[in-house]
Amino acid sequence: MNGIDWRIVVEVAAALVLLVVLIRLTRPLQAGQGRGPAHVVTEVGVAVALAAVLSIIRVFRMPQGGSISLEMVPIFYVALRRGAGTGILAGLVLGMVKLVLEPYVVHPLQFLMDYPLAFAALGLAGFFSRVPLAGVLVGGAGRFLLHVLSGVVFFSSYAPEGSNVWVYSLTYNATYMVPEVVIAMVVMVFLGVGFARGGRRRAHGHRA
């Protein structure tokens, strides 16, 4: 019993509950309803709010100081259902929220790369709505690359003496980004988002 960290168990359970809430709040979309601008704004707001909460509910804490959460899942969810434009917007807003929650800025360009641009890159998943797992992979890779570039340019002083700064930045960011993307892919399979090919066409055809 001593080996169980109940705090982590509770946090993971809370994260899963929040994801179920996201599914229920967007249920009308699965019936081909709620596609107006107001519904889009509402869904983006819900996704960003859930992502912000999930960002402080860490599924696992890396020894190197990074952490793994489910924060990317709501943004992927919106991107795959609504398209890249809406997904990029949701990610951009999340990046600004993250800046408020966990600010760490050493340079204006670093701020752009690590916050709005990195999280907006998650919305690239929307270009692959017919192949959702590929979309999650592309969106996660986009965020990863921006963090790596930021690390090389602005945090090279943290690299061990004599080490290659690119290797350092790649390794450091991979320690939390790779598991986080893999977990996001597993969760997206669980949610079943976008796996019915041609679902949107059937929905539009049904209304016609």
VEXDREN-2710 file (C-alpha; in Angstrom, 1 decimal):
% VEXDREN-2710
k/r/px/py/pz
1/MET/0.0/0.0/0.0
2/ASN/2.9/2.3/0.7
3/GLY/4.0/2.1/-2.9
4/ILE/0.7/3.7/-4.2
5/ASP/0.7/7.5/-4.7
6/TRP/-3.0/8.1/-4.2
7/ARG/-2.7/11.7/-5.2
8/ILE/-1.7/10.7/-8.7
9/VAL/-4.5/8.1/-8.8
10/VAL/-7.0/10.8/-7.9
11/GLU/-5.5/13.3/-10.4
12/VAL/-5.7/10.7/-13.2
13/ALA/-9.3/9.9/-12.3
14/ALA/-10.2/13.6/-12.3
15/ALA/-8.6/14.0/-15.7
16/LEU/-10.6/11.2/-17.2
17/VAL/-13.8/12.6/-15.7
18/LEU/-13.1/15.9/-17.3
19/LEU/-12.6/14.2/-20.7
20/VAL/-16.0/12.6/-20.3
21/VAL/-17.5/16.0/-19.6
22/LEU/-16.0/17.3/-22.9
23/ILE/-17.6/14.4/-24.8
24/ARG/-21.0/15.1/-23.2
25/LEU/-20.8/18.8/-23.8
26/THR/-20.1/18.3/-27.5
27/ARG/-22.6/15.5/-27.9
28/PRO/-24.9/17.5/-30.2
29/LEU/-22.0/17.6/-32.8
30/GLN/-22.2/13.8/-33.0
31/ALA/-25.7/14.1/-34.3
32/GLY/-24.8/16.7/-36.9
33/GLN/-26.1/19.6/-34.8
34/GLY/-24.6/22.7/-33.2
35/ARG/-22.4/23.8/-36.1
36/GLY/-23.1/27.5/-35.9
37/PRO/-20.5/30.1/-34.9
38/ALA/-21.9/30.4/-31.3
39/HIS/-21.5/26.6/-30.9
40/VAL/-17.9/26.8/-32.2
41/VAL/-17.0/29.5/-29.7
42/THR/-18.6/27.5/-26.9
43/GLU/-16.8/24.4/-27.8
44/VAL/-13.5/26.2/-28.1
45/GLY/-14.1/27.8/-24.7
46/VAL/-14.9/24.5/-23.1
47/ALA/-11.9/22.8/-24.7
48/VAL/-9.5/25.5/-23.6
49/ALA/-10.9/25.5/-20.0
50/LEU/-10.6/21.7/-19.7
51/ALA/-7.1/21.8/-21.2
52/ALA/-6.0/24.4/-18.7
53/VAL/-7.4/22.3/-15.8
54/LEU/-5.8/19.2/-17.2
55/SER/-2.4/21.0/-17.5
56/ILE/-2.3/21.3/-13.7
57/ILE/-3.4/17.7/-13.2
58/ARG/-0.2/15.8/-13.9
59/VAL/-0.5/12.2/-14.9
60/PHE/3.2/11.7/-14.2
61/ARG/6.1/13.9/-13.1
62/MET/9.5/13.3/-14.9
63/PRO/12.6/13.3/-12.7
64/GLN/14.2/15.9/-15.0
65/GLY/11.5/18.4/-14.0
66/GLY/9.1/18.0/-16.9
67/SER/5.6/16.7/-16.5
68/ILE/3.0/14.7/-18.5
69/SER/-0.6/15.6/-18.6
70/LEU/-3.7/15.3/-20.8
71/GLU/-3.8/19.0/-21.7
72/MET/-3.4/18.4/-25.4
73/VAL/-6.3/16.1/-25.8
74/PRO/-9.1/18.7/-25.7
75/ILE/-7.3/20.7/-28.4
76/PHE/-6.8/17.7/-30.6
77/TYR/-10.5/16.8/-30.0
78/VAL/-11.6/20.2/-31.3
79/ALA/-9.2/20.3/-34.2
80/LEU/-10.2/16.8/-35.5
81/ARG/-13.9/17.7/-35.2
82/ARG/-13.9/21.3/-36.4
83/GLY/-10.8/21.5/-38.6
84/ALA/-7.3/23.0/-38.4
85/GLY/-8.4/26.7/-38.2
86/THR/-10.5/26.2/-35.1
87/GLY/-7.9/23.9/-33.6
88/ILE/-5.2/26.4/-34.1
89/LEU/-7.3/29.1/-32.6
90/ALA/-8.0/26.9/-29.5
91/GLY/-4.4/26.1/-29.2
92/LEU/-3.4/29.7/-29.4
93/VAL/-5.8/30.6/-26.6
94/LEU/-4.6/27.7/-24.5
95/GLY/-1.0/29.0/-25.0
96/MET/-2.0/32.4/-23.6
97/VAL/-3.8/30.8/-20.7
98/LYS/-0.7/28.7/-20.0
99/LEU/1.3/31.9/-19.9
100/VAL/-0.9/33.2/-17.2
101/LEU/-0.9/30.0/-15.2
102/GLU/2.8/29.1/-15.6
103/PRO/4.8/32.0/-16.9
104/TYR/8.4/31.5/-17.8
105/VAL/9.6/34.2/-20.2
106/VAL/13.2/35.2/-20.9
107/HIS/12.8/36.8/-24.3
108/PRO/9.8/38.0/-26.5
109/LEU/10.6/35.4/-29.2
110/GLN/10.9/32.6/-26.6
111/PHE/7.5/33.7/-25.3
112/LEU/6.0/33.3/-28.9
113/MET/7.7/30.0/-29.5
114/ASP/6.9/28.3/-26.2
115/TYR/3.4/29.6/-25.6
116/PRO/1.1/30.8/-28.5
117/LEU/2.9/29.2/-31.4
118/ALA/3.8/25.9/-29.7
119/PHE/0.2/25.2/-28.6
120/ALA/-1.3/26.6/-31.8
121/ALA/0.7/23.9/-33.6
122/LEU/-1.5/21.3/-31.9
123/GLY/-4.3/22.5/-34.2
124/LEU/-2.5/21.1/-37.2
125/ALA/-4.1/17.8/-36.3
126/GLY/-7.2/19.2/-38.0
127/PHE/-5.6/18.8/-41.4
128/PHE/-5.8/15.0/-40.8
129/SER/-9.3/14.5/-39.6
130/ARG/-9.6/11.4/-41.7
131/VAL/-6.5/9.9/-40.1
132/PRO/-6.8/11.1/-36.5
133/LEU/-3.7/9.4/-35.1
134/ALA/-1.6/10.9/-37.8
135/GLY/-3.1/14.3/-36.9
136/VAL/-2.2/13.9/-33.2
137/LEU/1.3/12.9/-34.2
138/VAL/1.7/15.9/-36.5
139/GLY/0.3/18.3/-34.0
140/GLY/2.4/17.0/-31.2
141/ALA/5.5/17.1/-33.4
142/GLY/4.8/20.7/-34.3
143/ARG/4.7/21.7/-30.6
144/PHE/7.8/19.5/-29.9
145/LEU/9.9/21.2/-32.6
146/LEU/9.0/24.7/-31.4
147/HIS/10.0/23.8/-27.9
148/VAL/13.3/22.3/-29.2
149/LEU/14.1/25.4/-31.2
150/SER/13.3/27.6/-28.1
151/GLY/15.6/25.4/-26.0
152/VAL/18.5/25.7/-28.5
153/VAL/18.2/29.4/-28.9
154/PHE/17.3/30.6/-25.4
155/PHE/18.2/27.8/-22.9
156/SER/21.5/26.5/-24.3
157/SER/23.2/27.6/-21.0
158/TYR/21.4/24.8/-19.2
159/ALA/23.1/22.2/-21.4
160/PRO/26.0/20.3/-19.7
161/GLU/29.4/21.7/-20.5
162/GLY/30.8/20.2/-23.7
163/SER/27.4/18.6/-24.8
164/ASN/25.7/19.4/-28.1
165/VAL/22.9/21.9/-27.4
166/TRP/20.7/20.3/-30.1
167/VAL/21.0/16.9/-28.5
168/TYR/20.3/18.4/-25.1
169/SER/17.2/20.2/-26.2
170/LEU/15.9/17.2/-28.1
171/THR/16.4/14.9/-25.2
172/TYR/15.0/17.2/-22.6
173/ASN/11.8/18.0/-24.5
174/ALA/11.4/14.4/-25.6
175/THR/11.3/13.1/-22.0
176/TYR/7.9/14.6/-21.5
177/MET/6.6/15.3/-25.1
178/VAL/7.0/11.8/-26.5
179/PRO/5.0/10.1/-23.6
180/GLU/2.4/12.9/-23.7
181/VAL/1.8/12.4/-27.4
182/VAL/1.6/8.6/-27.0
183/ILE/-0.9/9.0/-24.2
184/ALA/-2.9/11.5/-26.2
185/MET/-3.1/9.0/-29.1
186/VAL/-4.3/6.3/-26.8
187/VAL/-6.9/8.6/-25.3
188/MET/-8.1/9.7/-28.7
189/VAL/-8.6/6.1/-29.6
190/PHE/-10.7/5.7/-26.4
191/LEU/-12.7/8.7/-27.3
192/GLY/-13.3/7.5/-30.9
193/VAL/-13.0/11.0/-32.4
194/GLY/-13.0/11.2/-36.1
195/PHE/-12.6/7.5/-36.8
196/ALA/-15.8/7.2/-38.8
197/ARG/-14.6/8.1/-42.3
198/GLY/-17.0/10.4/-44.2
199/GLY/-19.0/11.0/-41.0
200/ARG/-19.4/14.7/-41.8
201/ARG/-20.7/13.9/-45.3
202/ARG/-23.3/11.5/-44.0
203/ALA/-24.4/14.1/-41.4
204/HIS/-24.7/16.8/-44.1
205/GLY/-26.5/14.4/-46.4
206/HIS/-28.9/13.5/-43.7
207/ARG/-29.9/17.1/-43.1
208/ALA/-30.5/17.6/-46.9
END
